Amino acid sequence: MRFTILSVFILLITVTACIQPKEDDTLPILGHRDVVEGDTVYHTIPDFSFINQDSNVVKNETLTGKAYVVDFFFISCPTICPKVKKQMLRLYDEFEDEPNLVLLSHTIDTKRDTVARLKEYARNLGIEAPRWHLVTGDESEIYDIADDYFSIAVKDPTAPGGFDHSGRLILVDKNKHVRAFCDGTDPESVDKFMEDIRKLLAEDYL
């Protein structure tokens, strides 16, 4: 784990503080940025490789040219995950006819949430890939990439279900930049997030 939970919260505060409204009302690019030889280099999501509910590999290349929404969950979660999945289903239905948006959910319980369990879970939700990928993979890689999405995913025996994780939904553009996030347990926050999604799709694909 590259970041502690405290450092992730500090980073989130920094990210939020750095958001500046733009005159053209486009979404900001969130996260750390560097200036290299006069050019601004933004934080990007690193390469990844996971397995989805259909036993297919999901990589960065799988999402080439797509915007996508990310969350972290586990099937046996007794607290926030059912609320978050209800909101993700809203997105799945709302953007049913939008070919440039994909949903990507990472299980953080890689030992119990096998591909077979993810397949059954997807069937129960009434969802299908490639519109919504439920992915598993190497535990440390999933925990690490949560940091890159400014989210939280860690084992915690004192937490309900044994994991501490964020209910955040994260919007990533086709260039692998984080552009927006919301509280996935709060329908009103997700309403605003839907507006951000529409704004990004109009920005990138119209």
URNORFEN-V137350 format. One line per field, one symbol per residue. psi: psi as a letter, one per 20 degrees, with the letter a starting at -180 (. if undefined). burial: + if it has 24 or more other ideal C-beta (glycine too) atoms within 12 Angstrom, else -. Layout:
# URNORFEN-V137350
psi: ???
burial: ???
This chain:
# URNORFEN-V137350
psi: phqrgghgggggggghhippqqhjkqqrpqaqqqooliqpoqpqprqrorpaijjqporghhjpjqqqpqrprqhjpjehghgghghhhgggghkhjoijpqpoppqjmhghmrgghhggggghhkrqqjhopoqrbpghhghghhghjkapoqpoiiqpijqprqjqpppprijkpphrrroiiohhhhghhhhgghgghhghj.
burial: ----+--+--++--+-----------+++++----------++++--+-+++++---+-+-++--++++++++++-+--++-+++-++++++--+--+-+++++++++++--+-+--++-++--+-+-+++++++++-+-++++++++++++++------+-++++++++++++-++++++++++----+--++-++++++-++--
